[in-house]
Amino acid sequence: MNYIDGFVAAVPTANRDKYLSHAQQAAAIFKEHGALQVVECWGNDVPEGKVTSFSLAVQRKEDETVVFSWVTWPSKAVRDEGWKKVMADARMQPGQNPMPFDGKRLIYGGFEQILNA
């Protein structure tokens, strides 16, 4: 089955267009280096939690929106090689494609897909 990298971030709501531009550039690079698909979702029905929630996890501020994203790879091996290439790609450096959000509050991880119904 495919391998998935998942991401949750808090993006300043005013930076939606900048975020989309950043994501479009990054998606092209990910796909160039082996990703099958890149999905970006802008939160519009993300409940606030008292113990856990997306907002709490990324320490969302009042003027921010939660973004949920994933990258689909054909395998973990392709993902591992792809990530090396993505991180070394000059177009992904902060000077070329700066993140329009606080990357320190980005949550991410790699996941082995166990069901695709």
VEXSE-357868 format. One record per atom (N, C-alpha, C, O, CB): x, y, z; residue in three letters; residue number from 1. Coordinates in Angstrom, 3 decimals. Glycine has a CB too. Example, Ala and Ser with C-alpha at 12.3 -4.5 7.8 and 13.67 -1.06 7.14 Angstrom:
2
(r (13.190 -5.690 7.800) ALA 1)
(r (12.300 -4.500 7.800) ALA 1)
(r (13.200 -3.300 7.800) ALA 1)
(r (14.236 -3.319 8.465) ALA 1)
(r (11.308 -4.473 9.046) ALA 1)
(r (12.850 -2.250 7.080) SER 2)
(r (13.670 -1.060 7.140) SER 2)
(r (12.900 0.030 7.870) SER 2)
(r (13.409 1.138 8.039) SER 2)
(r (14.084 -0.598 5.725) SER 2)
This chain:
117
(r (0.835 -1.200 0.000) MET 1)
(r (0.000 0.000 0.000) MET 1)
(r (0.871 1.252 0.000) MET 1)
(r (2.076 1.189 0.244) MET 1)
(r (-0.946 0.005 1.219) MET 1)
(r (0.249 2.365 -0.273) ASN 2)
(r (0.952 3.648 -0.303) ASN 2)
(r (1.450 4.041 1.081) ASN 2)
(r (1.061 3.462 2.095) ASN 2)
(r (0.040 4.739 -0.857) ASN 2)
(r (2.319 5.040 1.091) TYR 3)
(r (2.843 5.615 2.323) TYR 3)
(r (2.390 7.071 2.357) TYR 3)
(r (2.385 7.747 1.328) TYR 3)
(r (4.420 5.490 2.407) TYR 3)
(r (2.008 7.554 3.542) ILE 4)
(r (1.436 8.892 3.678) ILE 4)
(r (2.258 9.733 4.650) ILE 4)
(r (2.607 9.274 5.738) ILE 4)
(r (-0.025 8.808 4.152) ILE 4)
(r (2.563 10.959 4.253) ASP 5)
(r (3.088 11.963 5.178) ASP 5)
(r (1.935 12.899 5.495) ASP 5)
(r (1.313 13.446 4.585) ASP 5)
(r (4.328 12.746 4.572) ASP 5)
(r (1.641 13.091 6.792) GLY 6)
(r (0.548 13.953 7.208) GLY 6)
(r (1.058 15.188 7.927) GLY 6)
(r (2.088 15.149 8.600) GLY 6)
(r (-0.410 13.192 8.098) GLY 6)
(r (0.322 16.291 7.779) PHE 7)
(r (0.732 17.582 8.333) PHE 7)
(r (-0.482 18.319 8.896) PHE 7)
(r (-1.569 18.268 8.321) PHE 7)
(r (1.436 18.444 7.254) PHE 7)
(r (-0.290 19.000 10.016) VAL 8)
(r (-1.281 19.921 10.564) VAL 8)
(r (-0.520 21.176 10.957) VAL 8)
(r (0.528 21.103 11.598) VAL 8)
(r (-2.066 19.295 11.797) VAL 8)
(r (-1.055 22.333 10.568) ALA 9)
(r (-0.387 23.608 10.861) ALA 9)
(r (-1.425 24.675 11.155) ALA 9)
(r (-2.597 24.536 10.804) ALA 9)
(r (0.518 24.046 9.681) ALA 9)
(r (-0.984 25.735 11.798) ALA 10)
(r (-1.806 26.927 12.005) ALA 10)
(r (-1.245 28.012 11.091) ALA 10)
(r (-0.083 28.400 11.208) ALA 10)
(r (-1.810 27.386 13.525) ALA 10)
(r (-2.084 28.494 10.183) VAL 11)
(r (-1.654 29.485 9.194) VAL 11)
(r (-2.419 30.781 9.441) VAL 11)
(r (-3.639 30.753 9.599) VAL 11)
(r (-1.885 28.969 7.733) VAL 11)
(r (-1.715 31.926 9.477) PRO 12)
(r (-2.459 33.178 9.597) PRO 12)
(r (-3.533 33.252 8.504) PRO 12)
(r (-3.237 33.091 7.319) PRO 12)
(r (-1.497 34.398 9.504) PRO 12)
(r (-4.758 33.493 8.909) THR 13)
(r (-5.871 33.521 7.968) THR 13)
(r (-5.617 34.505 6.833) THR 13)
(r (-6.011 34.251 5.695) THR 13)
(r (-7.161 33.880 8.688) THR 13)
(r (-4.979 35.596 7.122) ALA 14)
(r (-4.666 36.588 6.093) ALA 14)
(r (-3.664 36.063 5.063) ALA 14)
(r (-3.526 36.642 3.985) ALA 14)
(r (-4.120 37.847 6.740) ALA 14)
(r (-2.974 34.989 5.381) ASN 15)
(r (-1.958 34.428 4.474) ASN 15)
(r (-2.490 33.289 3.609) ASN 15)
(r (-1.706 32.536 3.030) ASN 15)
(r (-0.772 33.931 5.274) ASN 15)
(r (-3.794 33.155 3.517) ARG 16)
(r (-4.354 32.030 2.751) ARG 16)
(r (-3.791 31.972 1.332) ARG 16)
(r (-3.348 30.910 0.893) ARG 16)
(r (-5.881 32.138 2.696) ARG 16)
(r (-3.799 33.083 0.613) ASP 17)
(r (-3.300 33.087 -0.766) ASP 17)
(r (-1.805 32.782 -0.819) ASP 17)
(r (-1.348 32.047 -1.694) ASP 17)
(r (-3.580 34.440 -1.428) ASP 17)
(r (-1.047 33.348 0.117) LYS 18)
(r (0.391 33.052 0.183) LYS 18)
(r (0.617 31.582 0.476) LYS 18)
(r (1.504 30.956 -0.102) LYS 18)
(r (1.079 33.915 1.252) LYS 18)
(r (-0.193 31.028 1.383) TYR 19)
(r (-0.066 29.610 1.722) TYR 19)
(r (-0.369 28.748 0.498) TYR 19)
(r (0.357 27.796 0.212) TYR 19)
(r (-1.011 29.241 2.892) TYR 19)
(r (-1.428 29.077 -0.214) LEU 20)
(r (-1.793 28.292 -1.391) LEU 20)
(r (-0.684 28.344 -2.439) LEU 20)
(r (-0.362 27.324 -3.049) LEU 20)
(r (-3.116 28.802 -1.991) LEU 20)
(r (-0.107 29.503 -2.650) SER 21)
(r (1.004 29.636 -3.596) SER 21)
(r (2.197 28.784 -3.153) SER 21)
(r (2.794 28.067 -3.956) SER 21)
(r (1.425 31.116 -3.729) SER 21)
(r (2.535 28.875 -1.862) HIS 22)
(r (3.622 28.066 -1.295) HIS 22)
(r (3.334 26.583 -1.499) HIS 22)
(r (4.211 25.827 -1.917) HIS 22)
(r (3.810 28.375 0.214) HIS 22)
(r (2.103 26.169 -1.203) ALA 23)
(r (1.731 24.764 -1.306) ALA 23)
(r (1.767 24.281 -2.758) ALA 23)
(r (2.181 23.153 -3.023) ALA 23)
(r (0.341 24.545 -0.714) ALA 23)
(r (1.342 25.116 -3.685) GLN 24)
(r (1.370 24.730 -5.099) GLN 24)
(r (2.808 24.514 -5.576) GLN 24)
(r (3.094 23.555 -6.294) GLN 24)
(r (0.681 25.806 -5.964) GLN 24)
(r (3.698 25.403 -5.174) GLN 25)
(r (5.110 25.253 -5.544) GLN 25)
(r (5.693 23.986 -4.927) GLN 25)
(r (6.384 23.219 -5.597) GLN 25)
(r (5.924 26.487 -5.097) GLN 25)
(r (5.410 23.776 -3.653) ALA 26)
(r (5.932 22.589 -2.963) ALA 26)
(r (5.350 21.310 -3.557) ALA 26)
(r (6.068 20.322 -3.713) ALA 26)
(r (5.618 22.660 -1.459) ALA 26)
(r (4.066 21.313 -3.888) ALA 27)
(r (3.425 20.121 -4.455) ALA 27)
(r (4.102 19.702 -5.750) ALA 27)
(r (4.339 18.514 -5.970) ALA 27)
(r (1.932 20.379 -4.703) ALA 27)
(r (4.412 20.652 -6.597) ALA 28)
(r (5.087 20.330 -7.863) ALA 28)
(r (6.441 19.669 -7.595) ALA 28)
(r (6.828 18.727 -8.287) ALA 28)
(r (5.277 21.608 -8.721) ALA 28)
(r (7.149 20.168 -6.592) ILE 29)
(r (8.463 19.612 -6.255) ILE 29)
(r (8.321 18.217 -5.661) ILE 29)
(r (9.081 17.315 -6.013) ILE 29)
(r (9.205 20.533 -5.271) ILE 29)
(r (7.354 18.029 -4.762) PHE 30)
(r (7.121 16.705 -4.195) PHE 30)
(r (6.812 15.697 -5.304) PHE 30)
(r (7.355 14.592 -5.317) PHE 30)
(r (5.967 16.751 -3.173) PHE 30)
(r (5.944 16.085 -6.227) LYS 31)
(r (5.563 15.173 -7.308) LYS 31)
(r (6.746 14.897 -8.233) LYS 31)
(r (6.907 13.780 -8.725) LYS 31)
(r (4.389 15.754 -8.113) LYS 31)
(r (7.560 15.900 -8.464) GLU 32)
(r (8.763 15.719 -9.281) GLU 32)
(r (9.692 14.677 -8.658) GLU 32)
(r (10.414 13.975 -9.368) GLU 32)
(r (9.506 17.058 -9.449) GLU 32)
(r (9.669 14.582 -7.332) HIS 33)
(r (10.557 13.666 -6.617) HIS 33)
(r (9.852 12.394 -6.133) HIS 33)
(r (10.319 11.744 -5.198) HIS 33)
(r (11.171 14.376 -5.437) HIS 33)
(r (8.731 12.042 -6.767) GLY 34)
(r (8.137 10.735 -6.530) GLY 34)
(r (6.778 10.681 -5.866) GLY 34)
(r (6.160 9.617 -5.843) GLY 34)
(r (9.032 9.979 -5.738) GLY 34)
(r (6.284 11.793 -5.320) ALA 35)
(r (4.966 11.769 -4.677) ALA 35)
(r (3.879 11.539 -5.722) ALA 35)
(r (3.979 12.017 -6.852) ALA 35)
(r (4.704 13.090 -3.907) ALA 35)
(r (2.856 10.813 -5.337) LEU 36)
(r (1.723 10.556 -6.221) LEU 36)
(r (0.687 11.669 -6.156) LEU 36)
(r (0.052 12.006 -7.155) LEU 36)
(r (1.077 9.231 -5.870) LEU 36)
(r (0.525 12.240 -4.946) GLN 37)
(r (-0.539 13.215 -4.723) GLN 37)
(r (-0.182 14.096 -3.531) GLN 37)
(r (0.431 13.640 -2.566) GLN 37)
(r (-1.898 12.507 -4.491) GLN 37)
(r (-0.574 15.362 -3.615) VAL 38)
(r (-0.444 16.295 -2.501) VAL 38)
(r (-1.820 16.927 -2.302) VAL 38)
(r (-2.403 17.473 -3.238) VAL 38)
(r (0.675 17.392 -2.773) VAL 38)
(r (-2.335 16.846 -1.069) VAL 39)
(r (-3.651 17.392 -0.755) VAL 39)
(r (-3.495 18.438 0.338) VAL 39)
(r (-2.845 18.192 1.355) VAL 39)
(r (-4.639 16.271 -0.315) VAL 39)
(r (-4.089 19.595 0.128) GLU 40)
(r (-4.082 20.686 1.109) GLU 40)
(r (-5.526 21.023 1.458) GLU 40)
(r (-6.351 21.204 0.563) GLU 40)
(r (-3.326 21.951 0.557) GLU 40)
(r (-5.839 21.107 2.736) CYS 41)
(r (-7.203 21.404 3.182) CYS 41)
(r (-7.178 22.587 4.152) CYS 41)
(r (-6.400 22.595 5.106) CYS 41)
(r (-7.852 20.155 3.855) CYS 41)
(r (-8.022 23.574 3.906) TRP 42)
(r (-8.151 24.777 4.727) TRP 42)
(r (-9.322 24.574 5.677) TRP 42)
(r (-10.451 24.387 5.224) TRP 42)
(r (-8.354 26.057 3.844) TRP 42)
(r (-9.082 24.607 6.975) GLY 43)
(r (-10.119 24.317 7.968) GLY 43)
(r (-11.264 25.308 7.940) GLY 43)
(r (-11.045 26.518 7.883) GLY 43)
(r (-9.521 24.296 9.339) GLY 43)
(r (-12.497 24.791 7.981) ASN 44)
(r (-13.655 25.671 8.107) ASN 44)
(r (-14.707 25.103 9.062) ASN 44)
(r (-15.742 25.728 9.298) ASN 44)
(r (-14.276 25.909 6.739) ASN 44)
(r (-14.434 23.916 9.609) ASP 45)
(r (-15.315 23.321 10.610) ASP 45)
(r (-14.445 22.479 11.543) ASP 45)
(r (-14.557 21.254 11.589) ASP 45)
(r (-16.452 22.452 9.940) ASP 45)
(r (-13.575 23.169 12.286) VAL 46)
(r (-12.587 22.506 13.139) VAL 46)
(r (-12.932 22.849 14.591) VAL 46)
(r (-12.609 23.939 15.063) VAL 46)
(r (-11.108 22.952 12.775) VAL 46)
(r (-13.586 21.925 15.300) PRO 47)
(r (-14.029 22.228 16.663) PRO 47)
(r (-12.862 22.483 17.620) PRO 47)
(r (-11.793 21.881 17.520) PRO 47)
(r (-14.878 21.088 17.191) PRO 47)
(r (-13.115 23.385 18.532) GLU 48)
(r (-12.148 23.664 19.592) GLU 48)
(r (-12.302 22.597 20.671) GLU 48)
(r (-13.420 22.267 21.068) GLU 48)
(r (-12.349 25.104 20.187) GLU 48)
(r (-11.206 22.071 21.132) GLY 49)
(r (-11.260 21.062 22.176) GLY 49)
(r (-10.890 21.625 23.529) GLY 49)
(r (-10.347 22.724 23.632) GLY 49)
(r (-10.352 19.916 21.838) GLY 49)
(r (-11.188 20.867 24.560) LYS 50)
(r (-10.784 21.234 25.912) LYS 50)
(r (-9.554 20.445 26.335) LYS 50)
(r (-8.739 20.927 27.122) LYS 50)
(r (-11.931 21.000 26.899) LYS 50)
(r (-9.423 19.221 25.806) VAL 51)
(r (-8.292 18.366 26.134) VAL 51)
(r (-7.408 18.168 24.906) VAL 51)
(r (-6.188 18.318 24.973) VAL 51)
(r (-8.779 17.008 26.675) VAL 51)
(r (-8.051 17.824 23.771) THR 52)
(r (-7.313 17.657 22.527) THR 52)
(r (-8.106 18.251 21.367) THR 52)
(r (-9.337 18.269 21.392) THR 52)
(r (-7.009 16.168 22.270) THR 52)
(r (-7.411 18.724 20.375) SER 53)
(r (-8.022 19.205 19.133) SER 53)
(r (-6.884 19.610 18.203) SER 53)
(r (-5.738 19.767 18.625) SER 53)
(r (-9.018 20.415 19.394) SER 53)
(r (-7.223 19.774 16.939) PHE 54)
(r (-6.225 20.285 15.997) PHE 54)
(r (-5.722 21.650 16.453) PHE 54)
(r (-4.519 21.910 16.433) PHE 54)
(r (-6.815 20.377 14.572) PHE 54)
(r (-6.639 22.520 16.862) SER 55)
(r (-6.257 23.878 17.280) SER 55)
(r (-5.294 23.863 18.463) SER 55)
(r (-4.303 24.593 18.475) SER 55)
(r (-7.499 24.687 17.643) SER 55)
(r (-5.592 23.026 19.459) LEU 56)
(r (-4.708 22.931 20.621) LEU 56)
(r (-3.347 22.363 20.221) LEU 56)
(r (-2.311 22.826 20.698) LEU 56)
(r (-5.348 22.058 21.714) LEU 56)
(r (-3.357 21.371 19.354) ALA 57)
(r (-2.108 20.716 18.969) ALA 57)
(r (-1.131 21.676 18.296) ALA 57)
(r (0.080 21.580 18.499) ALA 57)
(r (-2.398 19.553 18.042) ALA 57)
(r (-1.658 22.602 17.495) VAL 58)
(r (-0.781 23.541 16.777) VAL 58)
(r (-0.756 24.926 17.433) VAL 58)
(r (-0.205 25.876 16.877) VAL 58)
(r (-1.235 23.671 15.322) VAL 58)
(r (-1.355 25.027 18.614) GLN 59)
(r (-1.395 26.291 19.357) GLN 59)
(r (-1.939 27.428 18.483) GLN 59)
(r (-1.358 28.511 18.408) GLN 59)
(r (0.013 26.650 19.878) GLN 59)
(r (-3.065 27.150 17.827) ARG 60)
(r (-3.686 28.117 16.920) ARG 60)
(r (-4.046 29.401 17.648) ARG 60)
(r (-4.623 29.385 18.736) ARG 60)
(r (-4.934 27.518 16.273) ARG 60)
(r (-3.693 30.506 17.023) LYS 61)
(r (-4.046 31.823 17.563) LYS 61)
(r (-5.359 32.283 16.930) LYS 61)
(r (-5.818 31.712 15.941) LYS 61)
(r (-2.908 32.867 17.298) LYS 61)
(r (-5.944 33.307 17.506) GLU 62)
(r (-7.259 33.801 17.085) GLU 62)
(r (-7.307 34.166 15.599) GLU 62)
(r (-8.342 34.003 14.953) GLU 62)
(r (-7.641 35.010 17.915) GLU 62)
(r (-6.209 34.651 15.067) ASP 63)
(r (-6.179 35.105 13.668) ASP 63)
(r (-5.613 34.038 12.722) ASP 63)
(r (-5.151 34.365 11.629) ASP 63)
(r (-5.348 36.384 13.553) ASP 63)
(r (-5.647 32.768 13.136) GLU 64)
(r (-5.096 31.686 12.330) GLU 64)
(r (-6.167 30.645 11.993) GLU 64)
(r (-7.202 30.550 12.652) GLU 64)
(r (-3.927 31.022 13.064) GLU 64)
(r (-5.882 29.880 10.957) THR 65)
(r (-6.754 28.793 10.511) THR 65)
(r (-5.940 27.502 10.505) THR 65)
(r (-4.762 27.504 10.150) THR 65)
(r (-7.357 29.088 9.089) THR 65)
(r (-6.575 26.407 10.900) VAL 66)
(r (-5.903 25.104 10.877) VAL 66)
(r (-5.897 24.573 9.446) VAL 66)
(r (-6.909 24.602 8.746) VAL 66)
(r (-6.603 24.091 11.842) VAL 66)
(r (-4.728 24.088 9.035) VAL 67)
(r (-4.559 23.459 7.726) VAL 67)
(r (-4.195 21.999 7.955) VAL 67)
(r (-3.369 21.679 8.810) VAL 67)
(r (-3.462 24.190 6.868) VAL 67)
(r (-4.817 21.125 7.185) PHE 68)
(r (-4.581 19.681 7.260) PHE 68)
(r (-4.146 19.239 5.864) PHE 68)
(r (-4.832 19.514 4.880) PHE 68)
(r (-5.875 18.889 7.752) PHE 68)
(r (-3.009 18.555 5.782) SER 69)
(r (-2.437 18.207 4.486) SER 69)
(r (-1.852 16.812 4.521) SER 69)
(r (-1.520 16.286 5.583) SER 69)
(r (-1.368 19.218 4.076) SER 69)
(r (-1.730 16.218 3.337) TRP 70)
(r (-1.016 14.960 3.250) TRP 70)
(r (-0.393 14.795 1.876) TRP 70)
(r (-0.850 15.357 0.881) TRP 70)
(r (-1.947 13.794 3.554) TRP 70)
(r (0.664 14.007 1.863) VAL 71)
(r (1.370 13.654 0.636) VAL 71)
(r (1.318 12.137 0.531) VAL 71)
(r (1.652 11.429 1.481) VAL 71)
(r (2.861 14.193 0.631) VAL 71)
(r (0.901 11.647 -0.621) THR 72)
(r (0.836 10.208 -0.856) THR 72)
(r (2.019 9.778 -1.708) THR 72)
(r (2.304 10.364 -2.753) THR 72)
(r (-0.496 9.817 -1.537) THR 72)
(r (2.694 8.749 -1.240) TRP 73)
(r (3.858 8.176 -1.927) TRP 73)
(r (3.545 6.728 -2.281) TRP 73)
(r (2.712 6.108 -1.619) TRP 73)
(r (5.149 8.267 -1.039) TRP 73)
(r (4.184 6.174 -3.299) PRO 74)
(r (3.936 4.776 -3.640) PRO 74)
(r (4.475 3.788 -2.607) PRO 74)
(r (3.981 2.665 -2.513) PRO 74)
(r (4.542 4.474 -4.975) PRO 74)
(r (5.481 4.193 -1.830) SER 75)
(r (6.071 3.321 -0.804) SER 75)
(r (6.911 4.164 0.142) SER 75)
(r (7.220 5.319 -0.151) SER 75)
(r (6.936 2.192 -1.451) SER 75)
(r (7.279 3.584 1.274) LYS 76)
(r (8.151 4.295 2.209) LYS 76)
(r (9.533 4.499 1.598) LYS 76)
(r (10.162 5.534 1.817) LYS 76)
(r (8.263 3.525 3.542) LYS 76)
(r (10.004 3.524 0.838) ALA 77)
(r (11.328 3.658 0.204) ALA 77)
(r (11.350 4.839 -0.764) ALA 77)
(r (12.311 5.608 -0.781) ALA 77)
(r (11.708 2.357 -0.542) ALA 77)
(r (10.300 4.985 -1.566) VAL 78)
(r (10.220 6.123 -2.489) VAL 78)
(r (10.114 7.420 -1.700) VAL 78)
(r (10.717 8.431 -2.062) VAL 78)
(r (9.011 5.973 -3.451) VAL 78)
(r (9.341 7.383 -0.619) ARG 79)
(r (9.205 8.577 0.230) ARG 79)
(r (10.541 8.982 0.840) ARG 79)
(r (10.893 10.162 0.827) ARG 79)
(r (8.181 8.327 1.345) ARG 79)
(r (11.288 8.022 1.372) ASP 80)
(r (12.565 8.337 2.009) ASP 80)
(r (13.525 8.974 1.012) ASP 80)
(r (14.186 9.961 1.338) ASP 80)
(r (13.192 7.072 2.613) ASP 80)
(r (13.612 8.431 -0.188) GLU 81)
(r (14.474 9.014 -1.233) GLU 81)
(r (13.932 10.361 -1.695) GLU 81)
(r (14.689 11.309 -1.903) GLU 81)
(r (14.593 8.055 -2.437) GLU 81)
(r (12.602 10.433 -1.855) GLY 82)
(r (11.972 11.675 -2.290) GLY 82)
(r (12.201 12.815 -1.323) GLY 82)
(r (12.497 13.935 -1.740) GLY 82)
(r (10.502 11.468 -2.475) GLY 82)
(r (12.065 12.536 -0.013) TRP 83)
(r (12.268 13.572 0.997) TRP 83)
(r (13.696 14.117 0.943) TRP 83)
(r (13.903 15.325 1.066) TRP 83)
(r (11.965 13.019 2.398) TRP 83)
(r (14.676 13.238 0.760) LYS 84)
(r (16.066 13.704 0.651) LYS 84)
(r (16.196 14.691 -0.494) LYS 84)
(r (16.834 15.735 -0.354) LYS 84)
(r (17.033 12.515 0.445) LYS 84)
(r (15.592 14.362 -1.622) LYS 85)
(r (15.672 15.228 -2.798) LYS 85)
(r (14.898 16.520 -2.596) LYS 85)
(r (15.355 17.590 -2.997) LYS 85)
(r (15.149 14.500 -4.026) LYS 85)
(r (13.724 16.424 -1.974) VAL 86)
(r (12.917 17.619 -1.711) VAL 86)
(r (13.678 18.580 -0.798) VAL 86)
(r (13.739 19.779 -1.070) VAL 86)
(r (11.559 17.231 -1.072) VAL 86)
(r (14.257 18.056 0.279) MET 87)
(r (14.969 18.907 1.233) MET 87)
(r (16.236 19.514 0.629) MET 87)
(r (16.665 20.589 1.048) MET 87)
(r (15.325 18.107 2.478) MET 87)
(r (16.830 18.845 -0.339) ALA 88)
(r (18.037 19.368 -0.988) ALA 88)
(r (17.700 20.300 -2.145) ALA 88)
(r (18.579 21.008 -2.636) ALA 88)
(r (18.905 18.219 -1.489) ALA 88)
(r (16.466 20.313 -2.583) ASP 89)
(r (16.053 21.111 -3.736) ASP 89)
(r (16.124 22.601 -3.395) ASP 89)
(r (15.528 23.048 -2.415) ASP 89)
(r (14.620 20.725 -4.184) ASP 89)
(r (16.843 23.351 -4.194) ALA 90)
(r (17.022 24.793 -3.948) ALA 90)
(r (15.687 25.526 -3.902) ALA 90)
(r (15.564 26.528 -3.197) ALA 90)
(r (17.912 25.413 -5.030) ALA 90)
(r (14.687 25.051 -4.638) ARG 91)
(r (13.373 25.711 -4.673) ARG 91)
(r (12.607 25.568 -3.361) ARG 91)
(r (11.615 26.263 -3.146) ARG 91)
(r (12.539 25.143 -5.805) ARG 91)
(r (13.064 24.668 -2.479) MET 92)
(r (12.398 24.487 -1.190) MET 92)
(r (13.100 25.241 -0.060) MET 92)
(r (12.666 25.169 1.089) MET 92)
(r (12.325 23.010 -0.851) MET 92)
(r (14.143 25.939 -0.362) GLN 93)
(r (14.866 26.699 0.659) GLN 93)
(r (14.056 27.931 1.043) GLN 93)
(r (13.354 28.489 0.201) GLN 93)
(r (16.278 27.108 0.155) GLN 93)
(r (14.141 28.366 2.299) PRO 94)
(r (13.324 29.494 2.777) PRO 94)
(r (13.426 30.749 1.914) PRO 94)
(r (12.445 31.481 1.783) PRO 94)
(r (13.720 29.838 4.181) PRO 94)
(r (14.566 31.009 1.337) GLY 95)
(r (14.705 32.191 0.490) GLY 95)
(r (13.926 32.079 -0.807) GLY 95)
(r (13.506 33.092 -1.366) GLY 95)
(r (16.153 32.433 0.183) GLY 95)
(r (13.729 30.869 -1.289) GLN 96)
(r (13.015 30.626 -2.541) GLN 96)
(r (11.506 30.466 -2.341) GLN 96)
(r (10.713 30.977 -3.131) GLN 96)
(r (13.570 29.390 -3.213) GLN 96)
(r (11.119 29.760 -1.287) ASN 97)
(r (9.710 29.448 -1.046) ASN 97)
(r (9.436 29.506 0.459) ASN 97)
(r (9.229 28.471 1.094) ASN 97)
(r (9.339 28.042 -1.626) ASN 97)
(r (9.437 30.724 1.034) PRO 98)
(r (9.284 30.833 2.492) PRO 98)
(r (7.922 30.344 2.976) PRO 98)
(r (6.899 30.554 2.326) PRO 98)
(r (9.488 32.273 2.930) PRO 98)
(r (7.938 29.687 4.134) MET 99)
(r (6.693 29.211 4.723) MET 99)
(r (5.913 30.403 5.278) MET 99)
(r (6.460 31.167 6.075) MET 99)
(r (6.970 28.159 5.840) MET 99)
(r (4.665 30.582 4.884) PRO 100)
(r (3.868 31.716 5.376) PRO 100)
(r (3.146 31.386 6.687) PRO 100)
(r (1.995 31.771 6.892) PRO 100)
(r (2.846 32.137 4.316) PRO 100)
(r (3.848 30.664 7.569) PHE 101)
(r (3.301 30.283 8.871) PHE 101)
(r (4.471 29.911 9.772) PHE 101)
(r (5.610 29.809 9.316) PHE 101)
(r (2.276 29.094 8.746) PHE 101)
(r (4.183 29.711 11.045) ASP 102)
(r (5.209 29.359 12.023) ASP 102)
(r (5.498 27.861 11.948) ASP 102)
(r (4.729 27.046 12.457) ASP 102)
(r (4.765 29.760 13.455) ASP 102)
(r (6.602 27.513 11.318) GLY 103)
(r (6.972 26.112 11.131) GLY 103)
(r (7.261 25.370 12.421) GLY 103)
(r (7.246 24.139 12.440) GLY 103)
(r (8.159 26.027 10.251) GLY 103)
(r (7.525 26.098 13.507) LYS 104)
(r (7.788 25.439 14.790) LYS 104)
(r (6.536 24.777 15.354) LYS 104)
(r (6.626 23.890 16.203) LYS 104)
(r (8.335 26.446 15.797) LYS 104)
(r (5.355 25.215 14.876) ARG 105)
(r (4.100 24.641 15.353) ARG 105)
(r (3.497 23.657 14.347) ARG 105)
(r (2.362 23.212 14.517) ARG 105)
(r (3.103 25.749 15.649) ARG 105)
(r (4.243 23.325 13.321) LEU 106)
(r (3.818 22.329 12.343) LEU 106)
(r (3.945 20.936 12.949) LEU 106)
(r (4.974 20.607 13.539) LEU 106)
(r (4.654 22.439 11.043) LEU 106)
(r (2.915 20.124 12.810) ILE 107)
(r (2.954 18.733 13.252) ILE 107)
(r (2.992 17.878 12.008) ILE 107)
(r (2.215 18.096 11.079) ILE 107)
(r (1.728 18.366 14.165) ILE 107)
(r (3.880 16.913 11.979) TYR 108)
(r (3.968 16.049 10.807) TYR 108)
(r (4.435 14.662 11.215) TYR 108)
(r (4.995 14.462 12.292) TYR 108)
(r (4.918 16.648 9.757) TYR 108)
(r (4.192 13.723 10.335) GLY 109)
(r (4.637 12.356 10.569) GLY 109)
(r (4.372 11.496 9.358) GLY 109)
(r (3.559 11.836 8.499) GLY 109)
(r (3.951 11.768 11.791) GLY 109)
(r (5.073 10.368 9.301) GLY 110)
(r (4.898 9.405 8.229) GLY 110)
(r (4.042 8.242 8.708) GLY 110)
(r (4.169 7.788 9.845) GLY 110)
(r (6.257 8.902 7.723) GLY 110)
(r (3.171 7.769 7.826) PHE 111)
(r (2.205 6.755 8.202) PHE 111)
(r (2.131 5.655 7.160) PHE 111)
(r (2.042 5.917 5.960) PHE 111)
(r (0.840 7.376 8.405) PHE 111)
(r (2.168 4.421 7.637) GLU 112)
(r (1.942 3.263 6.785) GLU 112)
(r (0.445 3.118 6.596) GLU 112)
(r (-0.303 3.008 7.567) GLU 112)
(r (2.567 1.965 7.395) GLU 112)
(r (0.013 3.119 5.359) GLN 113)
(r (-1.413 2.988 5.077) GLN 113)
(r (-1.842 1.539 5.333) GLN 113)
(r (-1.225 0.603 4.826) GLN 113)
(r (-1.733 3.414 3.609) GLN 113)
(r (-2.905 1.368 6.124) ILE 114)
(r (-3.376 0.006 6.428) ILE 114)
(r (-4.785 -0.258 5.894) ILE 114)
(r (-5.237 -1.403 5.882) ILE 114)
(r (-3.351 -0.228 7.934) ILE 114)
(r (-5.479 0.793 5.454) LEU 115)
(r (-6.806 0.626 4.860) LEU 115)
(r (-7.047 1.749 3.878) LEU 115)
(r (-6.752 2.908 4.171) LEU 115)
(r (-7.915 0.600 5.945) LEU 115)
(r (-7.576 1.421 2.726) ASN 116)
(r (-7.999 2.406 1.735) ASN 116)
(r (-9.279 1.865 1.140) ASN 116)
(r (-9.250 1.084 0.190) ASN 116)
(r (-6.893 2.664 0.626) ASN 116)
(r (-10.410 2.282 1.700) ALA 117)
(r (-11.712 1.720 1.293) ALA 117)
(r (-12.418 2.633 0.316) ALA 117)
(r (-13.522 2.323 -0.132) ALA 117)
(r (-12.607 1.481 2.512) ALA 117)
